[in-house]
Amino acid sequence: MNKTYKLTLTAMMIAIGTISSNLFYIPIGFTKVFPVQHFLNVISAVLLGPYYAVAQAFCVSLLRNMMGTGSIFAFPGSMVGALLASLLYWKTKKIYFAFIGEVVGTGIIGAILCYPLATLFLGQKATLFGFIPLFIFSSFAGALLGFVILTVFLRKKAIILEN
C-alpha cells in the first residue's frame, strides 16, 4: 500500500470520526464516550499500521476538542488504544489482537493516564477507577464493531490485507 493511499484513507477516517462526533457520543459525568473512535482505531490499526493509526486518533481527538464534542480525556485513551492495537496486530497478524489491544490500551492504560489529567486540568478529585469502566464500555463496543466489520470484509474479500 503506497503512502498516498494510506494518507488518503487516514484523512477519510479523520473526517468520519470528526463528523460522527457531532452526531453520536454519550456524555457520562465529565467524559464523553465515543465508540466510533475505537471502531476507527481498530480499522486503522489493521489497515494502516501504528503511525497512521496514532495520527488518526490524535487528529480526531484534536478536532473533537476544538469543536467542543470531546474532552481532554480523548487524547490518552484513543492514542494509546490505537498504538497498542496496531502493535499487537503488527506482531501477530490476528485481528482479534487488534481488538484486545484497543480495549486494553484505551480501557485500562488510557483510563489510568486520564487520572493525572483530571486532577491537573479539572482541579477535581477524580477517582482512578472511575474512568476504567467508562473507557472499557466505550472501547469494547467500538472495537467489537471494528472487529466484526473487518472479519466480514475479509471473508467476502472486500479488502485484502498485505502480509
C-alpha positions in Angstrom: 0.0 0.0 0.0 1.6 3.3 -1.0 1.9 6.3 1.2 -0.6 8.4 -0.8 -3.3 5.7 -0.3 -2.5 5.4 3.4 -2.7 9.2 3.8 -5.9 9.4 2.0 -7.5 6.6 4.0 -6.3 8.2 7.2 -7.8 11.6 6.2 -11.1 9.8 5.4 -11.1 8.2 8.8 -10.4 11.6 10.5 -13.3 13.1 8.6 -15.6 10.2 9.6 -14.5 10.5 13.2 -14.9 14.2 13.3 -18.3 14.4 11.6 -19.8 11.5 13.6 -18.6 13.1 16.9 -21.3 15.7 16.4 -23.9 13.0 15.9 -23.1 10.2 18.3 -21.4 10.5 21.7 -22.5 9.5 25.2 -22.0 12.1 27.9 -21.2 10.3 31.2 -20.1 12.5 34.0 -17.2 14.8 32.9 -16.3 12.5 30.0 -17.9 12.0 26.6 -17.5 8.4 25.5 -17.2 8.0 21.7 -17.3 4.3 20.5 -16.8 5.4 16.9 -13.2 6.4 17.7 -12.5 2.9 18.9 -14.1 1.4 15.8 -11.8 3.7 13.7 -8.8 2.7 15.8 -9.2 -1.0 15.1 -9.8 -0.3 11.4 -6.8 1.9 11.1 -4.6 -0.4 13.2 -5.2 -3.3 10.8 -5.3 -1.4 7.5 -2.7 1.3 8.1 -0.3 0.4 10.9 0.9 2.2 14.0 2.0 5.6 12.7 -1.2 6.3 10.8 -3.4 4.8 13.5 -1.9 7.1 16.2 -2.0 10.1 13.8 -5.7 9.4 13.1 -6.5 9.1 16.8 -4.7 12.3 17.6 -6.3 14.3 14.8 -9.8 13.2 15.6 -9.2 13.9 19.3 -7.8 17.4 18.5 -10.7 18.3 16.1 -13.3 17.0 18.6 -11.8 19.2 21.3 -11.7 22.2 19.1 -15.4 21.7 18.2 -16.5 21.1 21.7 -17.6 17.5 21.2 -14.6 15.9 23.0 -12.8 16.2 26.2 -9.1 16.3 27.2 -9.5 12.6 28.0 -9.9 11.7 24.3 -6.1 12.0 23.8 -4.6 9.4 26.1 -7.4 6.9 25.6 -7.6 7.0 21.8 -3.9 7.3 21.1 -2.7 4.5 23.5 -5.5 2.3 22.2 -4.6 2.9 18.6 -0.9 2.3 19.3 -1.4 -0.9 21.2 -4.0 -2.3 18.8 -1.7 -1.7 15.8 1.4 -3.1 17.5 -0.4 -6.2 18.6 -1.8 -6.7 15.1 1.5 -6.0 13.5 3.3 -8.6 15.6 0.6 -11.3 15.3 -1.4 -10.5 12.1 -4.6 -11.5 14.0 -7.5 -9.1 14.0 -8.7 -10.2 17.4 -5.4 -9.0 18.8 -6.2 -5.5 17.4 -9.5 -5.7 19.3 -7.8 -6.8 22.5 -5.1 -4.1 22.1 -7.8 -1.4 21.7 -9.8 -2.5 24.7 -6.7 -2.8 27.0 -5.0 0.3 25.6 -8.0 2.5 25.9 -10.0 0.8 28.6 -7.2 0.3 31.1 -4.0 2.1 30.2 -5.7 5.2 28.7 -8.1 5.4 31.7 -5.2 5.3 34.1 -3.4 8.0 32.2 -6.6 10.2 32.5 -6.4 10.3 36.2 -3.5 12.8 36.4 -5.1 14.8 33.6 -8.4 15.0 35.6 -6.6 16.2 38.7 -4.4 18.6 36.8 -6.8 20.2 34.3 -10.2 19.8 36.0 -9.0 20.6 39.5 -11.2 18.0 41.0 -10.5 14.7 42.7 -11.3 12.1 40.1 -11.3 8.5 41.1 -8.7 6.5 39.3 -11.0 3.5 38.9 -14.0 5.7 37.9 -12.6 6.1 34.4 -11.9 2.4 33.7 -15.5 1.1 33.5 -16.5 4.0 31.2 -13.5 3.6 28.9 -13.8 -0.2 28.8 -17.5 0.1 27.9 -16.8 2.6 25.1 -13.7 0.8 23.7 -15.3 -2.6 23.9 -18.4 -1.5 21.9 -16.4 0.3 19.2 -13.6 -2.2 18.9 -16.1 -5.1 18.6 -17.8 -3.3 15.8 -14.5 -2.8 14.0 -13.5 -6.4 14.6 -16.8 -7.7 13.2 -16.7 -5.4 10.1 -13.1 -6.3 9.3 -13.8 -10.0 9.7 -16.9 -9.8 7.4 -15.0 -7.7 4.8 -12.0 -10.2 4.8 -14.3 -13.2 4.4 -16.1 -11.6 1.5 -12.8 -10.5 0.1 -13.9 -6.9 0.0 -10.5 -5.9 1.4 -7.2 -7.7 1.1 -4.5 -7.2 3.7 -0.8 -7.1 3.0 1.3 -9.6 4.9 
